[in-house]
Structure formats: structure tokens, C-alpha cells
Amino acid sequence: MLKLGKKQTLVVIKEVEFGVYLAEKMNSEEKVLLPRRQVPKGLEVSDPIEVFLYKDSSDRMIATVKEPYIQIGKPAVLKVKEVTKIGAFLDWGLEKDLLLPFKEQKYQVKAGDSCFVCLYVDKSSRLCATMNVYGHLRTDSPYMKDDIVKGIVYEVTKDFGVYVAVDYMYSARIPKKEIFGKMHIGDTIEARVSAVKEDGKLDLSLRQKAYLQMDEDAEYILKELEARGGSFPFTDKTVAPEDIKEQFHMSKNAFKRAIGHLLKAGKIEITSDIIKMK
């Protein structure tokens, strides 16, 4: 079966003036044209060739030897070339630009923007792009708990956290409780796998394990103390959790661990109402 949106190896079944016809097997009735300008030198009938299948401007299935920037099952970041009445058109490395319909946009894109999208076949059997990638991402990642991974943010929610495509293909989420500071769609992040769920999706943390993170947090707090004249007008007992999150991008527990570490090391002292450097 010929598959739109994917690379596959076909065989040459017939040569014509304007190109060659390809099919899965020599006796297959379903065939597709590879235009003459893309036929490699020396290609003959019965030879195999790897191609990508899409539809041309006349809505006919056609083969190309060019490498598209995106395939079904392989999401990618693509650049917006122009916006028209029916949606945005993206550069995906082929002659005919890829449509990103308005209904498939998370936000209104403009020419020059880069957006993370998946490829799908619409109801009219045409290839289109979508920014609604959640259902298109894979859940069979090779990663395990505490592995360090990289990914791209594709959705930010108030209630559930930040959704990330690890390696641009695997489904992951940074839970709300793990988010300190602002994150935006399109941000690239490095994170630690905090859990692998039963359905294969990943939970991520932007912070290391507590005992490793403590040293880093302590150094950060010392720098903040220096920048603020050597003292904070509060203690780890009097400051509110939301203020810690806003000012230091960490939880109150992490803040208290770091303060305790600095106190034990003799680098700070705590009075009834302030924390100050020694």
C-alpha cells in the first residue's frame, strides 16, 4: 500500500517520457509517478528506490527523492512562509508548501514564525500540519527514571503543567508543582525524568535530585544575598511559599534545605527576622 507522508522503498515498474512509475511490487496495480527531473541516473525497471509520497498542486499523489523536514510520526519545527485566508503555509523542504489550517493552530502564527507541528492526513486525504500534537506523540521512549532528556515545550496550561515533546517525538509533562518561573511554547528545555507512567508517558523535573540540587540552590542563594546587600528581610520560617517561588524559582522546601546547608557551612546566620551573610 502506498503511504502518504512517509518514506518507503518502492520499485520501478515502468519508464515513460516524463518519469518513472513506482509501486510496491512489479505486479502491483497501485502506482505513483516519480518525475523525470528527480529520477537518478542509471535507474532502471525493477530497481528499488526510497521516496517520499505527497500530493502535488493538482492533488495527485506524487513521489520525490527529496528529504522532507517532517514525516508522519516524526514531528518537526517548521518555518511559516506566508499566511492566507485558509491558514498558514510552512516550508517543509518540498516544492509545494505545507498547509497549517487555522483550526490546527494553538495561536495565530505569522510569516517568519517557527512552530512545532505534526503531519497528518486530513478528511480529504491531503497532508496537513497541526500544532495539536498531543495525540500524535509516541509513548515508547527508551528513557528511564533519572535520565536527562531534551525537548520542546508545545503547550502551557494553568492547571496541569507544561507539556513537552522529548526528542521532538515522545510525550512528556512537567507537572505544575515542578514549574518555577515562566515557560513558553517553543522553549527548548533539558530536564530529568522523574517518572515513567504506566502508559509510557514521561513526567519531567527541571531540577536534580534533592541532594544534588541543594549545592546549586545554595550557591544561587549566596549570589542573591550578595546582590541584595548581604541580607534578606525575612527568614526561611517567615517567608511565604509563593514569594519563594516568585523570587527564587524553587519550592520552600528546597529553599529551606539550601539555607540549612549554608548555615551548617557557616556562610550565613539567621536572626529572628533576617538572613544575612557572615
GULUM-726194 format. One record per residue (C-alpha): residue in three letters; residue number from 1; z, x, y. Coordinates in Angstrom, 1 decimal. Layout:
% residues N
@residuo = ALA&num = NUM&Z = Z&X = X&Y = Y
...
***
This chain:
% residues 278
@residuo = MET&num = 1&Z = 0.0&X = 0.0&Y = 0.0
@residuo = LEU&num = 2&Z = -0.9&X = 1.3&Y = 3.4
@residuo = LYS&num = 3&Z = 2.2&X = 1.5&Y = 5.6
@residuo = LEU&num = 4&Z = 2.1&X = 1.2&Y = 9.4
@residuo = GLY&num = 5&Z = 4.4&X = 3.5&Y = 11.3
@residuo = LYS&num = 6&Z = 4.8&X = 6.1&Y = 8.6
@residuo = LYS&num = 7&Z = 3.2&X = 9.3&Y = 7.5
@residuo = GLN&num = 8&Z = 1.7&X = 9.1&Y = 4.0
@residuo = THR&num = 9&Z = -0.7&X = 11.1&Y = 1.8
@residuo = LEU&num = 10&Z = -4.0&X = 9.3&Y = 1.1
@residuo = VAL&num = 11&Z = -7.3&X = 10.4&Y = -0.5
@residuo = VAL&num = 12&Z = -10.8&X = 10.4&Y = 0.9
@residuo = ILE&num = 13&Z = -12.8&X = 7.7&Y = -0.8
@residuo = LYS&num = 14&Z = -15.9&X = 7.6&Y = 1.4
@residuo = GLU&num = 15&Z = -17.6&X = 9.6&Y = 4.1
@residuo = VAL&num = 16&Z = -19.5&X = 7.8&Y = 6.9
@residuo = GLU&num = 17&Z = -21.2&X = 9.0&Y = 10.1
@residuo = PHE&num = 18&Z = -18.1&X = 8.0&Y = 12.3
@residuo = GLY&num = 19&Z = -15.4&X = 9.4&Y = 10.0
@residuo = VAL&num = 20&Z = -14.0&X = 9.1&Y = 6.5
@residuo = TYR&num = 21&Z = -12.2&X = 6.2&Y = 4.8
@residuo = LEU&num = 22&Z = -8.9&X = 6.8&Y = 3.1
@residuo = ALA&num = 23&Z = -7.0&X = 4.9&Y = 0.5
@residuo = GLU&num = 24&Z = -4.0&X = 5.4&Y = -1.9
@residuo = LYS&num = 25&Z = -6.4&X = 5.9&Y = -4.8
@residuo = MET&num = 26&Z = -10.1&X = 6.3&Y = -5.3
@residuo = ASN&num = 27&Z = -10.5&X = 2.7&Y = -6.6
@residuo = SER&num = 28&Z = -8.2&X = 1.1&Y = -4.0
@residuo = GLU&num = 29&Z = -9.8&X = -1.8&Y = -2.0
@residuo = GLU&num = 30&Z = -7.4&X = -1.4&Y = 0.9
@residuo = LYS&num = 31&Z = -8.7&X = 1.4&Y = 3.1
@residuo = VAL&num = 32&Z = -8.3&X = 2.9&Y = 6.6
@residuo = LEU&num = 33&Z = -10.6&X = 4.9&Y = 8.9
@residuo = LEU&num = 34&Z = -9.9&X = 8.5&Y = 10.0
@residuo = PRO&num = 35&Z = -12.2&X = 9.0&Y = 13.0
@residuo = ARG&num = 36&Z = -14.8&X = 11.8&Y = 12.8
@residuo = ARG&num = 37&Z = -13.1&X = 13.9&Y = 15.6
@residuo = GLN&num = 38&Z = -9.9&X = 14.1&Y = 13.5
@residuo = VAL&num = 39&Z = -11.5&X = 15.0&Y = 10.2
@residuo = PRO&num = 40&Z = -10.5&X = 18.5&Y = 9.2
@residuo = LYS&num = 41&Z = -13.4&X = 20.9&Y = 8.5
@residuo = GLY&num = 42&Z = -14.2&X = 21.1&Y = 4.8
@residuo = LEU&num = 43&Z = -12.5&X = 17.8&Y = 3.8
@residuo = GLU&num = 44&Z = -14.4&X = 16.1&Y = 1.0
@residuo = VAL&num = 45&Z = -14.3&X = 12.9&Y = -1.1
@residuo = SER&num = 46&Z = -11.3&X = 12.8&Y = -3.4
@residuo = ASP&num = 47&Z = -9.4&X = 15.3&Y = -1.2
@residuo = PRO&num = 48&Z = -5.8&X = 14.4&Y = -0.3
@residuo = ILE&num = 49&Z = -4.7&X = 14.3&Y = 3.4
@residuo = GLU&num = 50&Z = -1.5&X = 13.4&Y = 5.2
@residuo = VAL&num = 51&Z = -1.9&X = 10.9&Y = 8.0
@residuo = PHE&num = 52&Z = 0.0&X = 8.5&Y = 10.2
@residuo = LEU&num = 53&Z = -1.1&X = 4.9&Y = 10.4
@residuo = TYR&num = 54&Z = -1.0&X = 2.8&Y = 13.6
@residuo = LYS&num = 55&Z = -3.3&X = 0.2&Y = 15.3
@residuo = ASP&num = 56&Z = -5.9&X = 1.1&Y = 17.9
@residuo = SER&num = 57&Z = -6.6&X = -0.7&Y = 21.2
@residuo = SER&num = 58&Z = -8.8&X = -3.2&Y = 19.2
@residuo = ASP&num = 59&Z = -5.8&X = -4.0&Y = 17.0
@residuo = ARG&num = 60&Z = -7.4&X = -2.3&Y = 13.9
@residuo = MET&num = 61&Z = -5.4&X = -0.1&Y = 11.6
@residuo = ILE&num = 62&Z = -6.4&X = 3.5&Y = 12.0
@residuo = ALA&num = 63&Z = -5.3&X = 6.9&Y = 10.7
@residuo = THR&num = 64&Z = -4.5&X = 10.0&Y = 12.7
@residuo = VAL&num = 65&Z = -3.7&X = 13.6&Y = 11.7
@residuo = LYS&num = 66&Z = -1.7&X = 13.9&Y = 15.0
@residuo = GLU&num = 67&Z = 2.1&X = 14.2&Y = 14.7
@residuo = PRO&num = 68&Z = 3.7&X = 11.2&Y = 16.5
@residuo = TYR&num = 69&Z = 7.0&X = 11.8&Y = 18.2
@residuo = ILE&num = 70&Z = 8.5&X = 8.8&Y = 16.3
@residuo = GLN&num = 71&Z = 8.2&X = 7.1&Y = 12.9
@residuo = ILE&num = 72&Z = 9.8&X = 4.1&Y = 11.3
@residuo = GLY&num = 73&Z = 13.1&X = 5.3&Y = 10.1
@residuo = LYS&num = 74&Z = 13.0&X = 8.3&Y = 12.4
@residuo = PRO&num = 75&Z = 14.2&X = 7.3&Y = 15.9
@residuo = ALA&num = 76&Z = 13.5&X = 9.5&Y = 18.9
@residuo = VAL&num = 77&Z = 13.9&X = 9.9&Y = 22.7
@residuo = LEU&num = 78&Z = 10.6&X = 8.9&Y = 24.4
@residuo = LYS&num = 79&Z = 9.5&X = 9.0&Y = 28.0
@residuo = VAL&num = 80&Z = 8.4&X = 5.9&Y = 29.9
@residuo = LYS&num = 81&Z = 4.8&X = 6.3&Y = 31.2
@residuo = GLU&num = 82&Z = 4.5&X = 3.0&Y = 33.0
@residuo = VAL&num = 83&Z = 6.0&X = -0.5&Y = 33.3
@residuo = THR&num = 84&Z = 3.7&X = -3.5&Y = 33.2
@residuo = LYS&num = 85&Z = 4.1&X = -7.3&Y = 33.0
@residuo = ILE&num = 86&Z = 4.7&X = -7.2&Y = 29.3
@residuo = GLY&num = 87&Z = 7.0&X = -4.3&Y = 29.1
@residuo = ALA&num = 88&Z = 7.2&X = -0.5&Y = 29.3
@residuo = PHE&num = 89&Z = 4.7&X = 1.8&Y = 27.7
@residuo = LEU&num = 90&Z = 6.1&X = 5.0&Y = 26.1
@residuo = ASP&num = 91&Z = 4.5&X = 8.4&Y = 25.4
@residuo = TRP&num = 92&Z = 4.7&X = 8.9&Y = 21.6
@residuo = GLY&num = 93&Z = 2.1&X = 11.6&Y = 21.2
@residuo = LEU&num = 94&Z = -0.9&X = 9.4&Y = 20.3
@residuo = GLU&num = 95&Z = -3.8&X = 8.1&Y = 22.3
@residuo = LYS&num = 96&Z = -2.6&X = 4.5&Y = 22.6
@residuo = ASP&num = 97&Z = 0.8&X = 4.3&Y = 24.3
@residuo = LEU&num = 98&Z = 3.7&X = 2.5&Y = 22.5
@residuo = LEU&num = 99&Z = 5.0&X = -0.8&Y = 23.9
@residuo = LEU&num = 100&Z = 8.7&X = -1.3&Y = 24.6
@residuo = PRO&num = 101&Z = 8.9&X = -5.1&Y = 25.2
@residuo = PHE&num = 102&Z = 11.3&X = -6.3&Y = 27.9
@residuo = LYS&num = 103&Z = 13.3&X = -8.2&Y = 25.3
@residuo = GLU&num = 104&Z = 13.8&X = -5.0&Y = 23.4
@residuo = GLN&num = 105&Z = 15.3&X = -3.1&Y = 26.4
@residuo = LYS&num = 106&Z = 19.0&X = -2.6&Y = 26.8
@residuo = TYR&num = 107&Z = 18.5&X = -2.1&Y = 30.6
@residuo = GLN&num = 108&Z = 15.4&X = -2.3&Y = 32.8
@residuo = VAL&num = 109&Z = 13.6&X = 1.1&Y = 32.4
@residuo = LYS&num = 110&Z = 11.2&X = 2.7&Y = 34.9
@residuo = ALA&num = 111&Z = 8.4&X = 5.2&Y = 34.8
@residuo = GLY&num = 112&Z = 9.8&X = 8.7&Y = 34.1
@residuo = ASP&num = 113&Z = 12.9&X = 7.5&Y = 32.3
@residuo = SER&num = 114&Z = 13.7&X = 8.8&Y = 28.8
@residuo = CYS&num = 115&Z = 15.1&X = 6.3&Y = 26.3
@residuo = PHE&num = 116&Z = 16.3&X = 6.4&Y = 22.7
@residuo = VAL&num = 117&Z = 14.3&X = 4.0&Y = 20.6
@residuo = CYS&num = 118&Z = 13.4&X = 3.0&Y = 17.1
@residuo = LEU&num = 119&Z = 10.0&X = 2.0&Y = 15.8
@residuo = TYR&num = 120&Z = 9.4&X = -1.4&Y = 14.1
@residuo = VAL&num = 121&Z = 6.6&X = -3.7&Y = 13.1
@residuo = ASP&num = 122&Z = 6.6&X = -7.0&Y = 15.2
@residuo = LYS&num = 123&Z = 5.7&X = -10.5&Y = 14.1
@residuo = SER&num = 124&Z = 2.0&X = -9.8&Y = 15.0
@residuo = SER&num = 125&Z = 2.0&X = -6.7&Y = 12.6
@residuo = ARG&num = 126&Z = 1.9&X = -4.3&Y = 15.6
@residuo = LEU&num = 127&Z = 4.1&X = -1.3&Y = 16.1
@residuo = CYS&num = 128&Z = 6.6&X = -1.6&Y = 19.0
@residuo = ALA&num = 129&Z = 9.7&X = 0.2&Y = 20.2
@residuo = THR&num = 130&Z = 13.2&X = -1.2&Y = 20.5
@residuo = MET&num = 131&Z = 16.3&X = 0.1&Y = 22.3
@residuo = ASN&num = 132&Z = 18.3&X = -2.3&Y = 20.0
@residuo = VAL&num = 133&Z = 18.7&X = 0.5&Y = 17.4
@residuo = TYR&num = 134&Z = 22.0&X = -0.5&Y = 15.7
@residuo = GLY&num = 135&Z = 20.3&X = -2.2&Y = 12.7
@residuo = HIS&num = 136&Z = 17.7&X = 0.5&Y = 12.3
@residuo = LEU&num = 137&Z = 20.1&X = 3.4&Y = 11.9
@residuo = ARG&num = 138&Z = 20.9&X = 4.9&Y = 8.4
@residuo = THR&num = 139&Z = 24.3&X = 4.8&Y = 6.7
@residuo = ASP&num = 140&Z = 23.7&X = 7.5&Y = 4.2
@residuo = SER&num = 141&Z = 24.7&X = 10.6&Y = 6.2
@residuo = PRO&num = 142&Z = 25.7&X = 13.8&Y = 4.4
@residuo = TYR&num = 143&Z = 28.8&X = 14.2&Y = 6.6
@residuo = MET&num = 144&Z = 32.4&X = 14.1&Y = 5.6
@residuo = LYS&num = 145&Z = 35.8&X = 13.7&Y = 7.4
@residuo = ASP&num = 146&Z = 36.4&X = 16.5&Y = 10.0
@residuo = ASP&num = 147&Z = 32.8&X = 17.7&Y = 10.0
@residuo = ILE&num = 148&Z = 31.5&X = 18.4&Y = 13.5
@residuo = VAL&num = 149&Z = 28.3&X = 16.4&Y = 14.4
@residuo = LYS&num = 150&Z = 26.0&X = 15.9&Y = 17.4
@residuo = GLY&num = 151&Z = 24.4&X = 12.7&Y = 18.5
@residuo = ILE&num = 152&Z = 23.2&X = 10.5&Y = 21.3
@residuo = VAL&num = 153&Z = 25.0&X = 7.5&Y = 22.9
@residuo = TYR&num = 154&Z = 22.9&X = 4.4&Y = 22.7
@residuo = GLU&num = 155&Z = 25.5&X = 1.7&Y = 23.6
@residuo = VAL&num = 156&Z = 28.7&X = 1.5&Y = 25.5
@residuo = THR&num = 157&Z = 31.0&X = -1.5&Y = 25.0
@residuo = LYS&num = 158&Z = 34.3&X = -2.5&Y = 26.6
@residuo = ASP&num = 159&Z = 35.9&X = -3.9&Y = 23.5
@residuo = PHE&num = 160&Z = 34.6&X = -1.8&Y = 20.6
@residuo = GLY&num = 161&Z = 33.9&X = 1.7&Y = 22.0
@residuo = VAL&num = 162&Z = 30.8&X = 3.8&Y = 22.2
@residuo = TYR&num = 163&Z = 28.0&X = 3.7&Y = 19.6
@residuo = VAL&num = 164&Z = 26.3&X = 6.9&Y = 18.7
@residuo = ALA&num = 165&Z = 23.3&X = 7.9&Y = 16.7
@residuo = VAL&num = 166&Z = 24.3&X = 11.1&Y = 14.9
@residuo = ASP&num = 167&Z = 21.3&X = 13.5&Y = 14.4
@residuo = TYR&num = 168&Z = 19.3&X = 10.6&Y = 16.1
@residuo = MET&num = 169&Z = 19.4&X = 8.7&Y = 12.8
@residuo = TYR&num = 170&Z = 22.9&X = 8.0&Y = 11.4
@residuo = SER&num = 171&Z = 25.1&X = 5.1&Y = 12.5
@residuo = ALA&num = 172&Z = 28.4&X = 6.1&Y = 14.2
@residuo = ARG&num = 173&Z = 31.0&X = 4.8&Y = 16.6
@residuo = ILE&num = 174&Z = 33.7&X = 6.4&Y = 18.9
@residuo = PRO&num = 175&Z = 36.5&X = 3.8&Y = 18.8
@residuo = LYS&num = 176&Z = 37.8&X = 2.6&Y = 22.1
@residuo = LYS&num = 177&Z = 41.2&X = 4.4&Y = 21.6
@residuo = GLU&num = 178&Z = 39.3&X = 7.7&Y = 21.3
@residuo = ILE&num = 179&Z = 37.5&X = 7.4&Y = 24.6
@residuo = PHE&num = 180&Z = 38.9&X = 9.3&Y = 27.6
@residuo = GLY&num = 181&Z = 36.7&X = 9.4&Y = 30.6
@residuo = LYS&num = 182&Z = 33.3&X = 7.7&Y = 31.3
@residuo = MET&num = 183&Z = 30.4&X = 7.8&Y = 28.9
@residuo = HIS&num = 184&Z = 26.8&X = 6.6&Y = 29.5
@residuo = ILE&num = 185&Z = 23.8&X = 5.6&Y = 27.4
@residuo = GLY&num = 186&Z = 21.7&X = 8.7&Y = 26.8
@residuo = ASP&num = 187&Z = 24.6&X = 11.1&Y = 26.8
@residuo = THR&num = 188&Z = 24.5&X = 13.7&Y = 24.1
@residuo = ILE&num = 189&Z = 27.8&X = 14.5&Y = 22.5
@residuo = GLU&num = 190&Z = 29.5&X = 16.7&Y = 20.0
@residuo = ALA&num = 191&Z = 32.3&X = 15.1&Y = 18.0
@residuo = ARG&num = 192&Z = 34.4&X = 15.3&Y = 14.9
@residuo = VAL&num = 193&Z = 34.0&X = 12.8&Y = 12.1
@residuo = SER&num = 194&Z = 37.4&X = 11.1&Y = 11.9
@residuo = ALA&num = 195&Z = 36.5&X = 8.7&Y = 9.1
@residuo = VAL&num = 196&Z = 33.6&X = 7.8&Y = 6.8
@residuo = LYS&num = 197&Z = 33.7&X = 4.0&Y = 6.4
@residuo = GLU&num = 198&Z = 33.1&X = 2.2&Y = 3.1
@residuo = ASP&num = 199&Z = 29.7&X = 1.0&Y = 4.4
@residuo = GLY&num = 200&Z = 28.7&X = 4.6&Y = 5.2
@residuo = LYS&num = 201&Z = 29.0&X = 4.4&Y = 9.0
@residuo = LEU&num = 202&Z = 30.9&X = 7.1&Y = 10.7
@residuo = ASP&num = 203&Z = 33.9&X = 7.0&Y = 13.1
@residuo = LEU&num = 204&Z = 34.0&X = 9.8&Y = 15.6
@residuo = SER&num = 205&Z = 36.6&X = 11.5&Y = 17.8
@residuo = LEU&num = 206&Z = 35.8&X = 13.7&Y = 20.8
@residuo = ARG&num = 207&Z = 39.0&X = 15.6&Y = 20.1
@residuo = GLN&num = 208&Z = 40.0&X = 18.0&Y = 17.5
@residuo = LYS&num = 209&Z = 42.9&X = 17.5&Y = 15.1
@residuo = ALA&num = 210&Z = 46.2&X = 17.3&Y = 17.0
@residuo = TYR&num = 211&Z = 47.5&X = 20.7&Y = 16.1
@residuo = LEU&num = 212&Z = 44.2&X = 22.3&Y = 17.2
@residuo = GLN&num = 213&Z = 43.7&X = 20.2&Y = 20.2
@residuo = MET&num = 214&Z = 47.2&X = 21.0&Y = 21.5
@residuo = ASP&num = 215&Z = 46.4&X = 24.5&Y = 22.7
@residuo = GLU&num = 216&Z = 43.3&X = 23.3&Y = 24.5
@residuo = ASP&num = 217&Z = 45.2&X = 20.5&Y = 26.2
@residuo = ALA&num = 218&Z = 48.0&X = 22.9&Y = 27.2
@residuo = GLU&num = 219&Z = 45.5&X = 25.2&Y = 28.9
@residuo = TYR&num = 220&Z = 43.9&X = 22.3&Y = 30.7
@residuo = ILE&num = 221&Z = 47.3&X = 21.1&Y = 32.0
@residuo = LEU&num = 222&Z = 48.2&X = 24.5&Y = 33.3
@residuo = LYS&num = 223&Z = 44.9&X = 24.7&Y = 35.2
@residuo = GLU&num = 224&Z = 45.6&X = 21.2&Y = 36.7
@residuo = LEU&num = 225&Z = 49.1&X = 22.3&Y = 37.7
@residuo = GLU&num = 226&Z = 47.6&X = 25.3&Y = 39.5
@residuo = ALA&num = 227&Z = 45.0&X = 23.2&Y = 41.2
@residuo = ARG&num = 228&Z = 47.8&X = 20.8&Y = 42.4
@residuo = GLY&num = 229&Z = 50.0&X = 23.4&Y = 43.9
@residuo = GLY&num = 230&Z = 52.1&X = 24.1&Y = 40.8
@residuo = SER&num = 231&Z = 53.7&X = 20.8&Y = 40.1
@residuo = PHE&num = 232&Z = 53.2&X = 17.1&Y = 39.1
@residuo = PRO&num = 233&Z = 55.2&X = 14.4&Y = 40.9
@residuo = PHE&num = 234&Z = 56.2&X = 12.9&Y = 37.5
@residuo = THR&num = 235&Z = 57.3&X = 13.8&Y = 34.0
@residuo = ASP&num = 236&Z = 56.0&X = 13.1&Y = 30.6
@residuo = LYS&num = 237&Z = 58.6&X = 10.3&Y = 30.3
@residuo = THR&num = 238&Z = 57.9&X = 8.6&Y = 33.6
@residuo = VAL&num = 239&Z = 54.1&X = 8.7&Y = 33.9
@residuo = ALA&num = 240&Z = 52.2&X = 5.6&Y = 32.7
@residuo = PRO&num = 241&Z = 49.7&X = 6.0&Y = 29.7
@residuo = GLU&num = 242&Z = 46.8&X = 4.6&Y = 31.8
@residuo = ASP&num = 243&Z = 47.5&X = 7.2&Y = 34.5
@residuo = ILE&num = 244&Z = 47.4&X = 10.0&Y = 31.9
@residuo = LYS&num = 245&Z = 44.1&X = 8.6&Y = 30.6
@residuo = GLU&num = 246&Z = 42.6&X = 8.4&Y = 34.1
@residuo = GLN&num = 247&Z = 43.8&X = 11.8&Y = 35.4
@residuo = PHE&num = 248&Z = 43.8&X = 14.0&Y = 32.3
@residuo = HIS&num = 249&Z = 41.3&X = 12.3&Y = 29.9
@residuo = MET&num = 250&Z = 43.8&X = 12.3&Y = 27.0
@residuo = SER&num = 251&Z = 46.4&X = 9.9&Y = 25.4
@residuo = LYS&num = 252&Z = 50.0&X = 10.0&Y = 26.5
@residuo = ASN&num = 253&Z = 51.0&X = 11.3&Y = 23.0
@residuo = ALA&num = 254&Z = 48.5&X = 14.2&Y = 23.4
@residuo = PHE&num = 255&Z = 49.9&X = 14.9&Y = 26.9
@residuo = LYS&num = 256&Z = 53.5&X = 15.0&Y = 25.6
@residuo = ARG&num = 257&Z = 52.5&X = 17.3&Y = 22.8
@residuo = ALA&num = 258&Z = 50.9&X = 19.7&Y = 25.3
@residuo = ILE&num = 259&Z = 53.8&X = 19.5&Y = 27.7
@residuo = GLY&num = 260&Z = 56.2&X = 20.2&Y = 24.9
@residuo = HIS&num = 261&Z = 54.1&X = 23.2&Y = 23.8
@residuo = LEU&num = 262&Z = 54.2&X = 24.6&Y = 27.4
@residuo = LEU&num = 263&Z = 57.9&X = 24.0&Y = 27.7
@residuo = LYS&num = 264&Z = 58.6&X = 25.8&Y = 24.5
@residuo = ALA&num = 265&Z = 56.4&X = 28.7&Y = 25.6
@residuo = GLY&num = 266&Z = 58.4&X = 29.0&Y = 28.8
@residuo = LYS&num = 267&Z = 55.4&X = 28.3&Y = 31.1
@residuo = ILE&num = 268&Z = 56.8&X = 25.2&Y = 32.7
@residuo = GLU&num = 269&Z = 60.1&X = 23.5&Y = 33.5
@residuo = ILE&num = 270&Z = 60.9&X = 19.8&Y = 33.8
@residuo = THR&num = 271&Z = 63.4&X = 18.2&Y = 36.1
@residuo = SER&num = 272&Z = 64.3&X = 14.6&Y = 36.4
@residuo = ASP&num = 273&Z = 61.2&X = 13.7&Y = 38.4
@residuo = ILE&num = 274&Z = 58.7&X = 16.6&Y = 38.3
@residuo = ILE&num = 275&Z = 56.9&X = 19.0&Y = 36.0
@residuo = LYS&num = 276&Z = 56.4&X = 22.5&Y = 37.6
@residuo = MET&num = 277&Z = 55.1&X = 25.9&Y = 36.7
@residuo = LYS&num = 278&Z = 57.6&X = 28.7&Y = 36.3
***
